[in-house]
Amino acid sequence: MTLAEIIGMCRKTDIVSRYLVHNIARVHSTKPGDKVNVNTVTRRFAEARDKANLKWEGTPPTFHELRSLAERTYHEAGVDTQKLLGHKDRRTTDRYSDNRGSEYVVVGE
């Protein structure tokens, strides 16, 4: 699937929303068109990941780890990742750039 096809699927509902990913039904206090809560995205990602029955060494990746990898990859390709990730504050995007010491260190040759 292309990104354009995915966006088309998100926009196929008759609900007008300023959010690409949005609620299509009333759930508790949310209305159709409201943005999806980040905790819902995180939880649903984990559910889909687990249903895929993929095998991991160690802890399976989280939604935010995937976003962090995407930020670093697209940043290296010259993409404005602050816009891509939808952050108002550059410092938020910069947190996704931090690989938290997981880079390789070459010692001697």
All heavy atoms as an XYZ file, in Angstrom:
877
protein
N       0.840     -1.188      0.000
C       0.000      0.000      0.000
C       0.880      1.244      0.000
O       1.919      1.272      0.635
C      -0.887      0.031      1.245
C      -1.918     -1.054      1.306
S      -2.798     -0.994      2.870
C      -4.145      0.049      2.426
N       0.412      2.257     -0.666
C       1.126      3.527     -0.648
C       0.568      4.395      0.476
O      -0.541      4.145      0.976
C       0.950      4.286     -1.976
O      -0.421      4.678     -2.107
C       1.379      3.434     -3.165
N       1.324      5.407      0.833
C       0.856      6.334      1.861
C      -0.435      7.020      1.402
O      -1.365      7.200      2.194
C       1.932      7.370      2.176
C       1.598      8.394      3.250
C       1.218      7.718      4.559
C       2.757      9.346      3.448
N      -0.510      7.355      0.121
C      -1.724      7.996     -0.404
C      -2.940      7.083     -0.249
O      -4.037      7.553      0.087
C      -1.525      8.364     -1.871
N      -2.775      5.787     -0.463
C      -3.889      4.844     -0.297
C      -4.316      4.753      1.167
O      -5.513      4.704      1.467
C      -3.489      3.456     -0.806
C      -3.327      3.384     -2.316
C      -2.687      2.087     -2.786
O      -1.894      1.479     -2.021
O      -2.975      1.686     -3.927
N      -3.349      4.742      2.064
C      -3.654      4.670      3.490
C      -4.392      5.928      3.935
O      -5.397      5.858      4.650
C      -2.369      4.448      4.315
C      -1.794      3.066      4.005
C      -2.637      4.609      5.808
C      -0.395      2.840      4.520
N      -3.918      7.088      3.495
C      -4.590      8.343      3.840
C      -6.003      8.342      3.272
O      -6.960      8.758      3.939
C      -3.779      9.556      3.340
C      -2.488      9.677      4.157
C      -4.607     10.845      3.425
C      -1.508     10.687      3.619
N      -6.165      7.830      2.048
C      -7.490      7.734      1.444
C      -8.429      6.887      2.280
O      -9.607      7.225      2.456
N      -7.918      5.778      2.825
C      -8.743      4.918      3.682
C      -9.146      5.660      4.955
O     -10.280      5.538      5.418
C      -7.983      3.637      4.026
C      -7.828      2.688      2.849
S      -6.702      1.310      3.179
C      -7.358      0.623      4.675
N      -8.217      6.422      5.520
C      -8.517      7.176      6.740
C      -9.574      8.238      6.473
O     -10.373      8.557      7.352
C      -7.250      7.836      7.281
S      -6.033      6.703      7.950
N      -9.600      8.789      5.292
C     -10.531      9.865      4.939
C     -11.836      9.354      4.334
O     -12.696     10.134      3.992
C      -9.858     10.830      3.952
C      -8.709     11.589      4.567
C      -9.246     12.571      5.560
N      -8.180     13.398      6.101
C      -8.203     13.895      7.316
N      -9.212     13.646      8.114
N      -7.219     14.631      7.749
N     -11.986      8.039      4.187
C     -13.169      7.479      3.535
C     -14.441      7.610      4.357
O     -15.532      7.487      3.816
C     -12.937      5.998      3.214
C     -13.064      5.705      1.764
C     -12.831      4.249      1.477
C     -12.552      4.150      0.000
N     -12.196      2.862     -0.424
N     -14.329      7.854      5.626
C     -15.530      7.988      6.450
C     -16.241      9.285      6.083
O     -15.665     10.172      5.464
C     -15.176      8.017      7.951
O     -14.463      9.226      8.239
C     -14.336      6.828      8.353
N     -17.480      9.403      6.460
C     -18.234     10.627      6.208
C     -18.024     11.647      7.322
O     -18.734     12.648      7.392
C     -19.733     10.303      6.092
C     -20.045      9.508      4.835
O     -19.332      9.685      3.834
O     -21.006      8.713      4.860
N     -17.053     11.394      8.162
C     -16.800     12.267      9.308
C     -15.733     13.286      8.932
O     -14.659     12.929      8.452
C     -16.333     11.435     10.516
C     -17.436     10.454     10.912
C     -15.938     12.330     11.673
C     -16.983      9.361     11.819
N     -16.040     14.542      9.132
C     -15.076     15.599      8.884
C     -14.239     15.760     10.152
O     -14.770     15.940     11.235
C     -15.776     16.929      8.532
C     -14.764     18.045      8.359
C     -16.627     16.756      7.284
N     -12.924     15.642      9.979
C     -12.031     15.758     11.132
C     -10.730     16.404     10.695
O     -10.271     16.206      9.570
C     -11.737     14.369     11.715
O     -10.808     14.473     12.781
N     -10.127     17.155     11.573
C      -8.823     17.732     11.274
C      -7.709     16.730     11.545
O      -6.552     16.999     11.284
C      -8.606     19.016     12.052
C      -8.723     18.859     13.541
C      -8.587     20.165     14.240
N      -7.218     20.301     14.705
C      -6.838     21.100     15.667
N      -7.709     21.882     16.245
N      -5.599     21.153     16.060
N      -8.063     15.545     12.061
C      -7.080     14.520     12.392
C      -7.135     13.395     11.366
O      -8.210     12.913     11.016
C      -7.346     13.947     13.786
C      -7.322     15.015     14.849
C      -8.502     15.508     15.376
C      -6.115     15.531     15.288
C      -8.484     16.508     16.340
C      -6.089     16.530     16.251
C      -7.276     17.013     16.767
O      -7.252     17.992     17.710
N      -5.988     12.968     10.900
C      -5.932     11.864      9.946
C      -6.475     10.592     10.581
O      -7.335      9.911     10.022
C      -4.492     11.649      9.477
C      -4.277     10.559      8.451
C      -5.037     10.858      7.176
C      -2.797     10.417      8.152
N      -5.995     10.289     11.764
C      -6.497      9.141     12.518
C      -7.436      9.697     13.574
O      -7.022     10.449     14.447
C      -5.339      8.358     13.186
C      -5.875      7.181     13.977
C      -4.339      7.882     12.132
N      -8.714      9.324     13.448
C      -9.727      9.909     14.332
C     -10.774      8.864     14.709
O     -10.877      7.817     14.075
C     -10.399     11.097     13.646
C     -10.992     10.764     12.317
N     -10.259     10.843     11.155
C     -12.220     10.319     11.954
C     -11.015     10.474     10.129
N     -12.218     10.144     10.602
N     -11.511      9.181     15.755
C     -12.604      8.305     16.182
C     -13.738      8.388     15.173
O     -14.050      9.465     14.669
C     -13.111      8.725     17.566
C     -12.124      8.376     18.648
O     -11.830      7.214     18.864
N     -11.599      9.381     19.330
N     -14.346      7.239     14.895
C     -15.474      7.235     13.967
C     -16.793      6.963     14.686
O     -17.841      6.971     14.062
C     -15.258      6.228     12.822
C     -15.068      4.813     13.360
C     -14.092      6.654     11.952
C     -15.041      3.753     12.288
N     -16.714      6.730     15.982
C     -17.925      6.491     16.776
C     -17.752      7.138     18.146
O     -16.639      7.402     18.593
C     -18.168      4.991     16.932
N     -18.854      7.370     18.809
C     -18.805      7.907     20.173
C     -18.372      6.788     21.108
O     -18.938      5.699     21.103
C     -20.171      8.431     20.584
C     -20.196      8.974     22.013
C     -21.525      9.603     22.348
N     -21.724     10.890     21.695
C     -21.189     12.031     22.133
N     -20.422     12.040     23.191
N     -21.427     13.161     21.495
N     -17.331      7.045     21.881
C     -16.851      6.097     22.879
C     -16.589      6.900     24.148
O     -15.731      7.783     24.152
C     -15.549      5.394     22.432
C     -15.060      4.440     23.502
C     -15.755      4.656     21.112
N     -17.351      6.593     25.175
C     -17.263      7.338     26.442
C     -17.409      8.834     26.170
O     -18.423      9.268     25.680
C     -15.981      6.998     27.196
C     -15.834      5.542     27.481
N     -16.640      4.859     28.368
C     -14.975      4.609     26.972
C     -16.301      3.593     28.402
N     -15.303      3.402     27.567
N     -16.367      9.615     26.411
C     -16.480     11.067     26.250
C     -15.994     11.556     24.885
O     -16.062     12.750     24.605
C     -15.689     11.768     27.356
O     -14.313     11.443     27.242
N     -15.495     10.667     24.023
C     -15.035     11.104     22.707
C     -16.181     11.121     21.715
O     -17.132     10.362     21.830
C     -13.918     10.191     22.162
O     -14.457      8.883     21.964
C     -12.730     10.135     23.087
N     -16.063     12.013     20.742
C     -17.066     12.129     19.690
C     -16.434     11.735     18.359
O     -15.213     11.807     18.206
C     -17.562     13.576     19.599
C     -18.185     14.107     20.870
C     -18.669     15.541     20.699
C     -17.599     16.461     20.268
N     -16.919     17.298     21.161
N     -17.248     11.341     17.381
C     -16.705     11.084     16.045
C     -15.947     12.315     15.545
O     -16.419     13.446     15.684
C     -17.948     10.826     15.195
C     -18.955     10.311     16.171
C     -18.691     11.072     17.435
N     -14.759     12.087     15.028
C     -13.915     13.184     14.547
C     -12.849     13.602     15.535
O     -11.859     14.228     15.154
N     -13.021     13.275     16.824
C     -11.990     13.590     17.822
C     -10.732     12.773     17.537
O     -10.803     11.667     16.998
C     -12.466     13.252     19.237
C     -13.477     14.232     19.785
O     -13.711     15.280     19.138
O     -14.045     13.954     20.856
N      -9.584     13.312     17.936
C      -8.351     12.555     17.744
C      -8.356     11.327     18.642
O      -8.998     11.304     19.699
C      -7.130     13.415     18.014
C      -6.932     13.838     19.458
C      -5.679     14.684     19.579
C      -5.506     15.177     20.994
N      -4.288     15.965     21.130
N      -7.640     10.304     18.211
C      -7.519      9.073     18.984
C      -6.504      9.315     20.096
O      -5.432      9.879     19.863
C      -7.081      7.899     18.082
C      -6.861      6.642     18.885
C      -8.125      7.651     16.996
N      -6.831      8.910     21.297
C      -5.952      9.077     22.450
C      -4.651      8.303     22.235
O      -4.668      7.174     21.761
C      -6.672      8.570     23.708
C      -5.876      8.783     24.957
O      -4.851      8.153     25.171
N      -6.354      9.675     25.806
N      -3.525      8.916     22.599
C      -2.219      8.280     22.400
C      -2.124      6.939     23.133
O      -1.496      5.998     22.646
C      -1.069      9.236     22.800
C      -1.039      9.472     24.297
C       0.265      8.693     22.315
N      -2.758      6.829     24.291
C      -2.725      5.558     25.017
C      -3.472      4.463     24.257
O      -3.094      3.299     24.294
C      -3.295      5.711     26.426
C      -2.418      6.590     27.285
O      -1.200      6.584     27.166
N      -3.035      7.386     28.141
N      -4.527      4.848     23.549
C      -5.264      3.886     22.731
C      -4.386      3.403     21.586
O      -4.333      2.206     21.289
C      -6.554      4.524     22.176
O      -7.352      4.956     23.278
C      -7.333      3.546     21.313
N      -3.674      4.314     20.946
C      -2.773      3.941     19.853
C      -1.698      2.989     20.370
O      -1.420      1.950     19.757
C      -2.129      5.190     19.214
C      -1.074      4.803     18.190
C      -3.186      6.079     18.584
N      -1.108      3.322     21.502
C      -0.054      2.488     22.086
C      -0.581      1.093     22.408
O       0.052      0.080     22.070
C       0.486      3.162     23.368
O       1.027      4.436     23.011
C       1.555      2.327     24.025
N      -1.747      1.024     23.037
C      -2.326     -0.265     23.420
C      -2.699     -1.104     22.198
O      -2.403     -2.288     22.129
C      -3.546     -0.034     24.321
C      -4.100     -1.304     24.940
C      -5.269     -1.033     25.879
N      -6.444     -0.547     25.176
C      -6.895      0.708     25.216
N      -6.282      1.614     25.952
N      -7.963      1.071     24.547
N      -3.327     -0.473     21.213
C      -3.737     -1.202     20.005
C      -2.534     -1.666     19.195
O      -2.563     -2.727     18.577
C      -4.661     -0.343     19.137
C      -5.941      0.049     19.816
C      -6.821     -1.147     20.058
N      -8.086     -0.673     20.620
C      -9.128     -1.417     20.813
N      -9.092     -2.685     20.509
N     -10.208     -0.908     21.324
N      -1.464     -0.862     19.167
C      -0.242     -1.284     18.489
C       0.294     -2.561     19.133
O       0.649     -3.525     18.441
C       0.835     -0.190     18.537
C       2.166     -0.659     18.024
C       2.419     -0.700     16.660
C       3.151     -1.093     18.895
C       3.637     -1.164     16.178
C       4.374     -1.554     18.425
C       4.617     -1.579     17.061
N       0.359     -2.585     20.462
C       0.865     -3.761     21.173
C      -0.007     -4.981     20.897
O       0.506     -6.091     20.698
C       0.942     -3.478     22.674
N      -1.323     -4.784     20.843
C      -2.223     -5.895     20.546
C      -1.972     -6.440     19.140
O      -1.882     -7.653     18.932
C      -3.684     -5.451     20.676
C      -4.119     -5.186     22.102
C      -5.493     -4.523     22.202
O      -6.168     -4.349     21.153
O      -5.889     -4.179     23.325
N      -1.828     -5.549     18.163
C      -1.580     -5.976     16.774
C      -0.220     -6.652     16.655
O      -0.078     -7.677     15.980
C      -1.664     -4.775     15.838
N       0.793     -6.093     17.323
C       2.134     -6.680     17.306
C       2.096     -8.096     17.867
O       2.654     -9.025     17.279
C       3.073     -5.801     18.147
C       4.497     -6.314     18.261
C       5.206     -5.757     19.469
N       4.529     -6.179     20.684
C       4.437     -5.452     21.789
N       4.980     -4.255     21.837
N       3.812     -5.910     22.849
N       1.399     -8.281     18.969
C       1.337     -9.603     19.597
C       0.553    -10.600     18.741
O       0.909    -11.775     18.667
C       0.722     -9.493     20.995
C       1.609     -8.696     21.949
O       2.799     -8.472     21.638
O       1.094     -8.285     23.004
N      -0.496    -10.137     18.061
C      -1.270    -11.017     17.192
C      -0.473    -11.466     15.968
O      -0.803    -12.473     15.352
C      -2.558    -10.330     16.742
C      -3.615    -10.291     17.806
C      -4.886     -9.635     17.289
C      -5.929     -9.582     18.384
N      -7.162     -8.916     17.922
N       0.551    -10.709     15.609
C       1.377    -11.056     14.447
C       2.245    -12.290     14.722
O       2.810    -12.864     13.798
C       2.261     -9.877     14.048
N       2.356    -12.681     15.986
C       3.135    -13.865     16.385
C       4.585    -13.830     15.906
O       5.153    -14.855     15.547
C       2.456    -15.152     15.906
C       1.182    -15.423     16.656
O       1.098    -15.203     17.862
N       0.165    -15.874     15.933
N       5.186    -12.634     15.887
C       6.595    -12.512     15.544
C       7.429    -12.848     16.774
O       6.981    -12.698     17.901
C       6.909    -11.087     15.077
C       6.152    -10.635     13.830
C       6.387     -9.148     13.587
C       6.590    -11.439     12.616
N       8.630    -13.309     16.552
C       9.519    -13.676     17.659
C      10.530    -12.557     17.884
O      11.073    -12.007     16.928
C      10.255    -14.984     17.345
C       9.329    -16.155     17.059
C       8.473    -16.493     18.260
C       7.499    -17.598     17.933
N       6.298    -17.538     18.697
N      10.769    -12.237     19.152
C      11.697    -11.166     19.508
C      12.758    -11.699     20.442
O      12.475    -12.534     21.281
C      10.968    -10.031     20.225
C       9.786     -9.528     19.500
C       8.486     -9.853     19.738
C       9.769     -8.643     18.390
N       7.674     -9.213     18.856
C       8.436     -8.465     18.007
C      10.759     -7.983     17.680
C       8.058     -7.648     16.957
C      10.385     -7.169     16.633
C       9.054     -7.008     16.275
N      13.954    -11.180     20.307
C      14.977    -11.417     21.318
C      14.797    -10.291     22.324
O      14.868     -9.129     21.973
C      16.378    -11.360     20.705
C      16.699    -12.541     19.838
C      18.138    -12.512     19.370
O      18.982    -11.911     20.061
O      18.397    -13.090     18.313
N      14.519    -10.635     23.547
C      14.290     -9.601     24.553
C      12.868     -9.077     24.504
O      11.944     -9.771     24.113
N      12.719     -7.810     24.866
C      11.404     -7.182     24.965
C      10.907     -6.735     23.585
O      11.665     -6.122     22.837
C      11.496     -5.951     25.891
O      12.062     -6.354     27.131
C      10.135     -5.335     26.123
N       9.665     -7.023     23.240
C       9.126     -6.567     21.952
C       9.124     -5.038     21.879
O       8.963     -4.360     22.884
C       7.692     -7.092     21.934
C       7.632     -8.137     22.972
C       8.672     -7.800     23.992
N       9.279     -4.473     20.673
C       9.299     -3.010     20.543
C       7.929     -2.402     20.831
O       6.897     -3.010     20.569
C       9.688     -2.794     19.074
C       9.276     -4.050     18.382
C       9.438     -5.149     19.393
N       7.952     -1.190     21.348
C       6.725     -0.449     21.606
C       6.444      0.479     20.418
O       7.304      0.689     19.555
C       6.850      0.412     22.871
O       7.843      1.427     22.632
C       7.240     -0.430     24.090
N       5.253      1.036     20.403
C       4.889      1.995     19.369
C       5.867      3.169     19.352
O       6.318      3.610     18.297
C       3.460      2.485     19.605
C       3.028      3.548     18.639
C       2.748      3.219     17.324
C       2.909      4.858     19.041
C       2.355      4.196     16.422
C       2.502      5.842     18.147
C       2.227      5.513     16.841
N       6.237      3.669     20.530
C       7.133      4.824     20.594
C       8.552      4.468     20.185
O       9.270      5.308     19.646
C       7.062      5.486     21.971
C       5.820      6.298     22.112
N       4.617      5.759     22.545
C       5.560      7.581     21.812
C       3.699      6.699     22.518
N       4.238      7.807     22.084
N       8.974      3.236     20.406
C      10.285      2.817     19.906
C      10.284      2.786     18.380
O      11.265      3.168     17.740
C      10.668      1.455     20.476
C      11.038      1.525     21.940
C      11.190      0.162     22.592
O      10.503     -0.800     22.175
O      11.997      0.058     23.529
N       9.184      2.361     17.801
C       9.050      2.364     16.346
C       9.080      3.793     15.816
O       9.742      4.095     14.818
C       7.758      1.663     15.946
C       7.500      1.494     14.468
C       8.524      0.565     13.836
C       6.103      0.929     14.244
N       8.382      4.709     16.479
C       8.406      6.126     16.085
C       9.810      6.709     16.217
O      10.252      7.488     15.375
C       7.443      6.951     16.951
C       6.024      6.921     16.458
C       5.085      7.703     17.365
N       5.364      9.119     17.515
C       4.817     10.074     16.780
N       3.988      9.768     15.813
N       5.091     11.339     17.009
N      10.518      6.317     17.260
C      11.881      6.800     17.462
C      12.793      6.329     16.332
O      13.583      7.102     15.790
C      12.404      6.317     18.820
O      13.728      6.752     19.021
N      12.670      5.061     15.961
C      13.460      4.534     14.849
C      13.111      5.271     13.554
O      13.996      5.655     12.782
C      13.221      3.033     14.683
C      13.877      2.384     13.467
C      15.391      2.528     13.527
C      13.464      0.916     13.371
N      11.832      5.503     13.322
C      11.407      6.233     12.125
C      11.968      7.653     12.132
O      12.448      8.145     11.102
C       9.878      6.259     12.035
N      11.937      8.302     13.276
C      12.463      9.674     13.363
C      13.933      9.699     12.989
O      14.364     10.523     12.181
C      12.263     10.250     14.770
C      12.539     11.748     14.872
C      13.999     12.141     14.847
O      14.852     11.364     15.312
O      14.301     13.241     14.354
N      14.712      8.806     13.568
C      16.153      8.788     13.284
C      16.430      8.446     11.820
O      17.293      9.056     11.184
C      16.863      7.816     14.222
C      16.807      8.266     15.684
C      17.705      7.447     16.605
N      17.582      6.013     16.476
C      16.704      5.246     17.128
N      15.835      5.807     17.953
N      16.699      3.942     16.974
N      15.682      7.496     11.272
C      15.877      7.081      9.885
C      15.518      8.208      8.919
O      16.284      8.527      8.002
C      15.025      5.826      9.580
O      15.394      4.793     10.490
C      15.234      5.350      8.157
N      14.365      8.825      9.117
C      13.943      9.906      8.231
C      14.795     11.154      8.420
O      15.045     11.892      7.472
C      12.456     10.224      8.429
C      11.552      9.250      7.715
C      10.875      8.254      8.413
C      11.387      9.310      6.336
C      10.051      7.360      7.766
C      10.560      8.416      5.681
C       9.901      7.440      6.392
O       9.100      6.555      5.739
N      15.253     11.403      9.646
C      16.123     12.557      9.902
C      17.415     12.418      9.096
O      17.870     13.382      8.475
C      16.421     12.680     11.399
C      17.303     13.839     11.729
N      16.821     15.119     11.831
C      18.634     13.906     11.963
C      17.821     15.934     12.123
N      18.928     15.224     12.207
N      17.990     11.206      9.091
C      19.219     10.957      8.310
C      18.976     11.162      6.821
O      19.891     11.514      6.082
C      19.726      9.534      8.554
C      20.371      9.334      9.902
C      20.825      7.895     10.120
O      20.932      7.131      9.135
O      21.059      7.540     11.284
N      17.732     10.949      6.370
C      17.384     11.126      4.957
C      17.040     12.578      4.629
O      16.709     12.901      3.488
C      16.220     10.220      4.588
N      17.109     13.460      5.626
C      16.872     14.874      5.387
C      15.425     15.332      5.501
O      15.087     16.445      5.106
N      14.557     14.499      6.072
C      13.141     14.843      6.228
C      12.960     15.707      7.476
O      13.646     15.511      8.478
C      12.294     13.547      6.336
C      10.855     13.851      6.703
C      12.377     12.752      5.039
N      12.041     16.666      7.405
C      11.692     17.483      8.575
C      10.849     16.606      9.501
O       9.633     16.504      9.352
C      10.914     18.722      8.149
C      10.528     19.616      9.324
O      10.664     19.190     10.493
O      10.072     20.743      9.063
N      11.512     15.966     10.454
C      10.830     14.991     11.302
C       9.912     15.643     12.331
O       9.002     14.985     12.836
C      11.840     14.061     11.995
O      12.805     14.850     12.698
C      12.531     13.173     10.978
N      10.125     16.908     12.628
C       9.186     17.584     13.528
C       7.816     17.643     12.867
O       6.798     17.358     13.496
C       9.670     18.985     13.881
C       8.739     19.691     14.855
C       9.238     21.055     15.267
O      10.358     21.450     14.954
N       8.409     21.800     15.958
N       7.782     17.964     11.586
C       6.510     17.975     10.852
C       5.974     16.558     10.708
O       4.782     16.319     10.884
C       6.706     18.568      9.452
C       6.578     20.037      9.384
C       6.598     20.481      7.943
C       6.529     21.970      7.829
N       6.664     22.419      6.447
N       6.852     15.626     10.366
C       6.429     14.242     10.156
C       5.752     13.672     11.398
O       4.700     13.032     11.305
C       7.639     13.371      9.779
C       7.367     11.888      9.580
C       6.529     11.653      8.327
C       8.681     11.117      9.483
N       6.336     13.922     12.565
C       5.792     13.378     13.810
C       4.686     14.255     14.398
O       4.001     13.836     15.331
C       6.903     13.179     14.838
C       7.995     12.180     14.453
C       9.069     12.115     15.527
C       7.422     10.804     14.182
N       4.510     15.447     13.860
C       3.413     16.309     14.303
C       3.651     16.980     15.640
O       2.701     17.273     16.370
N       4.906     17.256     15.963
C       5.218     17.891     17.242
C       5.218     19.417     17.105
O       5.778     19.951     16.154
C       6.591     17.447     17.744
C       6.663     15.994     18.055
N       7.785     15.244     17.835
C       5.749     15.133     18.553
C       7.564     13.991     18.198
N       6.327     13.901     18.635
N       4.621     20.106     18.072
C       4.646     21.564     18.097
C       6.008     22.069     18.566
O       6.472     23.110     18.140
C       3.557     22.106     19.021
C       2.160     21.849     18.513
C       1.130     22.371     19.484
C      -0.265     22.019     18.995
N      -1.297     22.381     19.956
N       6.630     21.330     19.458
C       7.886     21.752     20.078
C       9.038     20.872     19.575
O       8.974     19.644     19.637
C       7.758     21.625     21.598
C       8.893     22.268     22.354
O      10.053     22.197     21.892
O       8.632     22.833     23.435
N      10.098     21.505     19.090
C      11.266     20.776     18.563
C      11.874     19.863     19.633
O      12.401     18.802     19.320
C      12.303     21.783     18.059
C      13.549     21.162     17.482
C      13.258     20.583     16.131
N      14.047     19.381     15.934
C      13.902     18.565     14.921
N      13.010     18.783     14.004
N      14.643     17.493     14.809
N      11.810     20.272     20.897
C      12.398     19.460     21.968
C      11.733     18.085     22.066
O      12.385     17.097     22.404
C      12.326     20.187     23.307
C      13.232     21.417     23.364
C      13.023     22.192     24.617
N      11.654     22.729     24.601
C      11.164     23.578     25.478
N      11.911     23.983     26.469
N       9.928     24.021     25.379
N      10.445     18.023     21.763
C       9.752     16.730     21.771
C      10.327     15.839     20.691
O      10.615     14.660     20.922
C       8.238     16.934     21.556
O       7.750     17.835     22.551
C       7.492     15.618     21.638
N      10.514     16.376     19.499
C      11.101     15.608     18.399
C      12.518     15.173     18.746
O      12.915     14.044     18.465
C      11.099     16.445     17.102
O       9.778     16.906     16.861
C      11.577     15.620     15.919
N      13.275     16.065     19.373
C      14.658     15.749     19.742
C      14.738     14.559     20.697
O      15.704     13.798     20.661
C      15.343     16.971     20.355
C      15.591     18.064     19.330
O      15.512     17.776     18.105
O      15.848     19.213     19.743
N      13.714     14.367     21.528
C      13.706     13.201     22.421
C      13.645     11.903     21.621
O      14.188     10.891     22.023
C      12.544     13.270     23.403
C      12.894     14.110     24.613
C      11.799     14.071     25.630
N      11.209     15.404     25.564
C       9.970     15.718     25.820
N       9.126     14.803     26.177
N       9.542     16.939     25.722
N      12.956     11.934     20.477
C      12.888     10.752     19.620
C      14.229     10.477     18.945
O      14.508      9.364     18.537
C      11.797     10.911     18.558
C      10.417     10.633     19.085
C       9.657     11.625     19.682
C       9.869      9.364     18.994
C       8.394     11.369     20.172
C       8.605      9.085     19.478
C       7.871     10.097     20.067
O       6.624      9.825     20.548
N      15.076     11.514     18.797
C      16.403     11.346     18.182
C      17.386     10.662     19.114
O      18.393     10.134     18.675
C      16.973     12.712     17.788
O      16.214     13.285     16.774
N      17.113     10.697     20.395
C      18.021     10.125     21.393
C      17.924      8.605     21.354
O      16.896      8.027     21.672
C      17.638     10.646     22.778
C      18.573     10.168     23.878
O      19.540      9.444     23.574
O      18.326     10.528     25.033
N      19.031      7.953     20.941
C      19.001      6.483     20.877
C      19.348      5.842     22.217
O      19.527      4.632     22.298
C      19.883      5.963     19.753
C      21.320      6.373     19.911
O      21.737      6.784     20.990
N      22.092      6.277     18.847
N      19.428      6.645     23.262
C      19.576      6.204     24.639
C      20.746      5.217     24.856
O      20.610      4.202     25.519
C      18.264      5.594     25.135
C      17.180      6.646     25.236
C      15.796      6.037     25.209
N      14.764      7.044     25.207
C      14.313      7.663     24.125
N      14.835      7.406     22.955
N      13.363      8.569     24.192
N      21.870      5.527     24.191
C      23.072      4.712     24.398
C      23.076      3.396     23.667
O      23.912      2.537     23.941
N      22.187      3.202     22.711
C      22.141      1.915     22.010
C      23.027      1.896     20.773
O      23.049      0.911     20.056
C      20.701      1.579     21.606
O      20.217      2.512     20.671
N      23.791      2.984     20.531
C      24.678      2.995     19.364
C      25.898      2.102     19.633
O      26.238      1.824     20.776
C      25.119      4.418     19.020
C      26.060      5.054     20.018
C      25.358      5.700     21.216
O      24.132      5.713     21.260
O      26.065      6.173     22.105
N      26.509      1.662     18.560
C      27.691      0.837     18.678
C      28.907      1.696     18.903
O      29.026      2.788     18.367
C      27.894      0.010     17.405
C      26.851     -1.040     17.198
C      25.770     -0.819     16.353
C      26.907     -2.256     17.876
C      24.801     -1.784     16.163
C      25.948     -3.216     17.700
C      24.877     -2.976     16.838
O      23.925     -3.929     16.665
N      29.858      1.209     19.693
C      31.124      1.890     19.910
C      32.224      0.969     19.425
O      32.313     -0.186     19.853
C      31.332      2.202     21.419
C      32.687      2.834     21.638
C      30.211      3.103     21.934
N      33.033      1.451     18.475
C      34.134      0.666     17.944
C      35.363      0.959     18.794
O      35.770      2.106     18.951
C      34.401      0.989     16.466
C      35.592      0.198     15.959
C      33.161      0.728     15.635
N      35.966     -0.093     19.359
C      37.134      0.071     20.218
C      38.331     -0.553     19.513
O      38.344     -1.775     19.268
C      36.914     -0.614     21.596
C      38.136     -0.442     22.471
C      35.671     -0.064     22.247
N      39.322      0.286     19.158
C      40.542     -0.211     18.512
C      40.266     -0.870     17.160
O      39.156     -1.176     16.806
N      41.307     -1.016     16.403
C      41.181     -1.712     15.123
C      42.388     -2.555     14.864
O      43.399     -2.457     15.371
C      40.987     -0.695     14.007
C      39.635     -0.045     14.119
C      39.234      0.674     12.842
O      39.601      0.218     11.745
O      38.557      1.691     12.955
